[in-house]
């Protein structure tokens, strides 16, 4: 299937961002002050496409946002670049949707139905957005943080009952 091309406005993104996007399957996307969430994405025409909504991945605030921050990882699994992105929503009735949605749907793992059927389901309930580079990387190379970026677990009301250890036999005391 051929890729969709689109003329980019402004300067071309840095080569590191371009190469990282080509290999991306998951991107950590932060909108405003919200914590970054891992989102399945498809690299296409110089940007990353993300589908969110009912039955798909949650991406709080992304559909309404104008900008976001995208972090991509390298082959070793660690962060290699963080860049600002321009968020553009693809309207289901547009020609762009008709071109892009089936290509994105074809990359969707474990989807029931053909790419056309998946794209049709998305039309009714989901949002398709394009994340395009919008400036120089915020962190790359020597400007990457040295320490762990792991966040503390979020507070929850959910609890898990502690189970007793399993024993094969009883221990007798003398």
N, C-alpha and C positions, 0 to 999 in steps of 0.2 A: 504494500500500500504506500503510495507516495505521500510525502509530508506536505503540509500546508505551508506556504510561504507568506510572509507579511513584511512589508517594509518597516524598518525600525526608525523611530524618530530619535534624533540626537546621536551622540557618539556610541560606538560599539562597546559592549561590556568588556571588562578585562578578560584576558585569555583564561585565567584561573576560574572565573565565574562561568565562562562558556563551557569549559571542559567538565567542571563539576556538575553543571546542569545536564550535560549529555549523559552522564552516568547515573543520575539521580533516580531513585525509585521511591525514596522517602525523604521528605524535607521537614525540618522543624520550623514552623511558622508562628511568629508572634505578632499579634495585632494590638497596637497601643500598649497599655500597661499589663495586658493579660500575659500569663505564662505561655511559653511556646508549646505547641502541640505537634506531635509527629503526624504527618499527613502523607498518604499515598499520592504520588504525583506522576505525571507523564511529561517528559521533555519533548517539546514540539515547537518548531518555528522560533527558536531563540527565547523561549519562555517555559515556564512550568505550568501545566494545567492540573487543577485540583477540583474534584467533585465532592460536594458535601450535601447533607440533608438526610431526611428519613430513609432508612435502609442503607445508607452509606455512612461515611465517617463524619463525626461532628467537628465543625470548625467554627467555634464561637466568634461571631463578629466579622468573619472574613468576607462574607457576601456584601456587607454594607461598608466595608473599609475602602479607603482610597490608596492606602499604603500599608505595607507590612515589612517585617524583617524576616529574612530567610536564612537558615543555617543548613549547610550541606556537609556531609561527611565524605571521607576518602575511602580508599580500598581497605585501609587498616581499621576502619570503624570510628576513627576520631574526627573531630571537627576540623575542616580545612578552610572554610570560608563562611563569612556572614555578610550578607549584602542587603541593601534596602531594595524593596520591590514596589512597583506600581501594580495595584490590583485592578483588573478590569473584568467586569462581569459580562459573560456571553449570554445574550438574550436567546431563549429557546426558539423564537420565531425568526431569528436572523439567519442570513446566508452563512455567516461564520459558524453558527451552531451546527448547521447541516454539514459543513465541511469537517469540523473538529470533533464533535461529539462521537461519531462512529469510530474515529481513530482512537480516541481515549477509551471508549467502551471496549475496543478490541484488546486493549492492554489490561483490562480489568480481570483479575484472577477470580476464579470460582463464581463467575456470574452465570445465572441461569438464563439461557436464551442467546440469540445471536447478538452481535454488536448493535444492529439496528433496533432490536427489541429492548436492549438495555438502554440505549440512548432515548428511546421513546418513553420508557419509565422515568428516566431522569427529567424529561421535559415537564412532566406533571408535578414532580415533587422535589427535585434537587436543584442545586446551583452549580454551574460550571464557571470557574474563574481562571484567569491567566495571570500569573505572577511574572512580570518582566523586570529585568534589572533596571534600576533607576538611580545609578550613581556608583561611585567607587566603593569597594568593599569596606565594611566597618571593621572587620577583623580578618586577617589572613597572614600567614607566615609568622614573622616575629611579633606581630601584634596580637596573636592568639593568647588567651590566658593560659598560665602554666598549671593551675590547679584544676581540680574537678569542678565541673559545672552541674553536678547532680543536685537536684533540688530536694529539700526535705519532704517527706511524705505529707500530703495534704490532710487536714483534719477531717475526720469522718465519724458518723454515728454508728457505722457498721462495726460489729464485733465478731470475733471467731472464738468459739468455745475451745479451750485447751483440752486436748485429748490426753488420756493417761497412756504411758508407754506400754507397748505390747510386751508380754512375757510368755515365753514358751513353757515354763514350768514354775511351780511355786518354790519359793526359797523357804526351807524350814530352818527354824532357829532351834538350837539345842538348849 
